[in-house]
Amino acid sequence: MCGLSLDIVTKYDLHEGDEISQEEIDQLLIQEEKMKMRYRAFRLLGYRDRSIKEMEQRLLDQGFDQAMVKEVIDEFVADTTLDDQRFTRSYVHDYTIVKPRGNVFIQKELRKKGISADMIQAELALRDERELILGYITRKLSSLNAEIPKERQKMIHRLLTRGFTSSLVCNIINEMAGGHEEH
């Protein structure tokens, strides 16, 4: 059966000794390739949800034909296997609850994954970055004193590297330091 998977053999009711044309063989090989691509895509989705752009790029990187990748991606979008809105919601949730990160980080990462600025802003509007910063300070930076300049700098640096909005970070740290301005 020229190396076809059992799924393809069964789907097309093929039997040893059947005569098929070159055109039919080509179609069977295309179907086989699409099945391999879907299998790889579902394996990737088994780890975590993916954006449409991210999935497309991963499949192309694995050497699949661009036209076939587009066709399979379109099928996944149509049956909501891939859904950028759901992906964005999940991504923002994870970086709000599980591993808090700032809006700057989330915007940058989601843009790389092909998510529109409007979709990102809609999801970020549902969270309170100020509360996330205060929670992070309480959990991770409570040993530092914002009134001591060197420690205040350390707090600001740690918050900025987590992708929190710089103006908000500075305002909160200055409030904690009793209104002293950053030098």
Secondary structure, DSSP 4 states (H G I P E B T S, - for coil): -TT--HHHHHHTT--TT----HHHHHHHHHHHHHHHHHHHHHHHHHHS---HHHHHHHHHHTT--HHHHHHHHHHHHHTTSS-HHHHHHHHHHIIIIIS---HHHHHHHHHHTT--HHHHHHHHTTS-HHHHHHHHHHHHSTTS-TTSHHHHHHHHHHHHHTT--HHHHHHHHHHHTTSPPP-
